[in-house]
Amino acid sequence: MRRMHLMYHGIHDDASAPGHFDPVYSVTRTRFAHQLDWIAKQEQPERFHVTFDDGDISNATTALPMLLERGMRATFFITGGFIDRPGMLRRADVRMLADAGMCIGAHGMSHGFLEDMDLDSLRRELRDSKAALEEITGREVDAMALPGGRGGARELEEALACGYRDLYGSRPGPDDEAQPAWRNRIAITRELGDAKFAALANWSGPAARWARLRHGALAVPKRVLGNARYQRLRAALT
């Protein structure tokens, strides 16, 4: 069974909702409910893995009750240095997610792009984020999501050496069986309608082909501009 990993960030109806509203990645409660209900109706709902990045407070206040209502689990990749910041998960929220049966994964300490770091900084980021979350939850943290999806062979090798078993990127599509520790993910955005969500989750039709082509096309300006300049340009255009 090839799993499909779905990447969310926050659940916000609008900019007035608690947390950090993002015009691209903040999904409304209604749309999130429709997507969870679609998953629940599938013949193999366990094939669809809901994940969240960063640690927005809506993960605990909004997403968690909706998941529990449907008997579903998700993985929350939390940036260690963001914990207890305004609009982000508090330590108690992280423990609550873990105690509710959710999986807790690391998302770095600073949310810096791992591929831009020297080796010592990379190892520290991997090690410290894992240790911080394990101290809060009392549970092993063995999965890591790359901030910004940026990383490759070096980051995977160092993550495995640090004790992680799975490394999640942002290349859309199902898992690649030739790379068992590497996980692809599909970014779920605010404007994604029900039909397109179903097509992407099933990885079929024009929606899947366009997602793969778009990801490949965006890799070019990232390489040319570098991660920092690319992010500034993206922020200016959003």
Salt bridges, closest charged atoms under 4 A:
ASP13 OD2 - ARG29 NH2 2.54
ASP37 OD1 - ARG70 NE 2.65
ASP53 OD2 - HIS107 NE2 3.87
ASP53 OD2 - ARG185 NH2 2.85
ASP54 OD1 - HIS107 NE2 3.07
ASP54 OD1 - HIS111 NE2 3.01
ASP56 OD2 - HIS12 NE2 2.97
GLU69 OE1 - ARG70 NH1 3.71
ASP93 OD2 - ARG90 NE 2.86
ASP99 OD1 - ARG139 NH1 3.18
ASP128 OD1 - ARG127 NE 3.51
GLU134 OE2 - LYS130 NZ 3.04
GLU135 OE1 - ARG91 NH2 2.99
GLU140 OE2 - ARG165 NH1 3.80
ASP142 OD2 - ARG165 NH2 2.33
GLU155 OE2 - ARG154 NE 2.83
GLU158 OE1 - ARG123 NE 2.87
ASP166 OD1 - ARG183 NH2 2.80
ASP175 OD1 - HIS5 NE2 2.99
ASP175 OD2 - ARG183 NH1 3.11
ASP194 OD2 - HIS34 ND1 3.42
